[in-house]
Amino acid sequence: MLPAKFNKLKIYSEWILENEQARRNKCDNSSMDDIRTFYDAMLASLENILEHLNGYQLDNMPAAEQNLLSLVLSYVEAAMSVEMFEQPEIPFGVSVERFEPLHHLVP
């Protein structure tokens, strides 16, 4: 599921999500305590994670590394809740149900 040296992060596997909508929805429906716990764990490992992921091409990344990258992307969503808003939801933001990213359509 994750590269062996990041096994301690397996307890956060529910944060391995496939897209922005799912990640934002996870934050919106999590408690601040859960978001903060995940955020703190990821922050402590982030430098090592990024160094590890830099050794792979995005289009040729093994599944374990893809899962690790997904955790990093969820960390980014959690960071907005922790660092900017101090609450799960983004005030005055677009509802996750209405948000449909289209950047994957751009070549």
C-alpha positions as CSV (number, residue, x, y, z in Angstrom):
1,M,0.0,0.0,0.0
2,L,2.8,2.5,0.9
3,P,6.6,2.3,0.4
4,A,8.0,0.3,3.4
5,K,9.9,3.2,4.9
6,F,6.5,5.1,5.3
7,N,4.6,2.2,6.9
8,K,3.9,4.3,10.0
9,L,1.5,6.4,7.7
10,K,-0.6,3.3,6.9
11,I,-3.0,4.3,9.7
12,Y,-4.0,7.3,7.5
13,S,-5.0,5.1,4.5
14,E,-8.5,6.6,4.5
15,W,-6.8,9.8,3.3
16,I,-5.6,8.0,0.1
17,L,-8.2,9.4,-2.3
18,E,-8.3,9.5,-6.0
19,N,-9.3,13.1,-6.7
20,E,-9.7,16.6,-5.4
21,Q,-13.4,16.2,-4.8
22,A,-12.8,13.2,-2.6
23,R,-10.0,14.9,-0.7
24,R,-12.0,18.1,-0.1
25,N,-15.0,16.0,0.9
26,K,-12.9,14.1,3.4
27,C,-11.8,17.3,5.1
28,D,-15.2,18.8,5.1
29,N,-16.6,15.7,6.8
30,S,-13.7,15.1,9.3
31,S,-13.3,16.6,12.8
32,M,-10.6,19.2,13.3
33,D,-8.9,16.8,15.7
34,D,-8.7,14.1,13.0
35,I,-7.5,16.7,10.4
36,R,-4.9,18.0,12.8
37,T,-3.6,14.6,13.7
38,F,-3.2,13.7,10.0
39,Y,-1.7,17.1,9.2
40,D,0.9,16.7,12.0
41,A,1.9,13.2,11.0
42,M,2.3,14.2,7.4
43,L,4.2,17.4,8.2
44,A,6.7,15.4,10.3
45,S,7.4,13.2,7.3
46,L,6.9,15.6,4.4
47,E,10.5,16.3,3.6
48,N,11.4,12.6,3.5
49,I,8.3,11.9,1.4
50,L,9.0,14.6,-1.1
51,E,12.6,13.5,-1.4
52,H,11.4,9.9,-2.0
53,L,8.8,10.9,-4.6
54,N,11.3,13.0,-6.5
55,G,12.9,9.8,-7.6
56,Y,9.9,8.9,-9.7
57,Q,8.2,10.2,-12.9
58,L,4.6,11.0,-12.4
59,D,3.6,8.9,-15.4
60,N,5.6,5.8,-14.3
61,M,5.1,5.8,-10.5
62,P,4.6,2.4,-8.8
63,A,1.3,2.0,-6.9
64,A,2.8,2.4,-3.5
65,E,4.3,5.7,-4.5
66,Q,1.0,6.8,-6.1
67,N,-0.6,6.2,-2.7
68,L,2.0,8.2,-1.0
69,L,1.5,11.0,-3.4
70,S,-2.2,10.9,-2.8
71,L,-1.5,11.3,0.9
72,V,0.6,14.4,0.2
73,L,-2.3,15.8,-1.9
74,S,-4.7,15.1,1.0
75,Y,-2.2,16.9,3.3
76,V,-2.5,20.0,1.1
77,E,-6.3,20.0,1.6
78,A,-5.8,19.4,5.3
79,A,-3.3,22.2,5.5
80,M,-5.9,24.7,4.3
81,S,-8.2,23.7,7.1
82,V,-5.4,23.8,9.7
83,E,-3.3,26.8,8.6
84,M,-5.8,29.1,7.0
85,F,-9.3,28.5,8.4
86,E,-9.0,26.5,11.6
87,Q,-12.1,24.6,10.6
88,P,-12.8,21.7,8.3
89,E,-14.9,23.6,5.7
90,I,-13.5,26.4,3.6
91,P,-15.8,29.4,4.3
92,F,-17.3,31.0,1.3
93,G,-15.8,28.2,-0.8
94,V,-17.5,26.3,-3.6
95,S,-19.4,23.2,-2.3
96,V,-17.5,20.1,-3.1
97,E,-20.6,18.7,-4.8
98,R,-20.5,21.5,-7.3
99,F,-16.7,21.5,-7.9
100,E,-15.6,19.5,-10.8
101,P,-11.9,19.9,-11.7
102,L,-11.3,19.8,-15.5
103,H,-7.5,20.2,-15.5
104,H,-7.1,16.5,-16.5
105,L,-8.7,17.4,-19.9
106,V,-6.0,19.9,-20.8
107,P,-3.2,18.3,-22.8
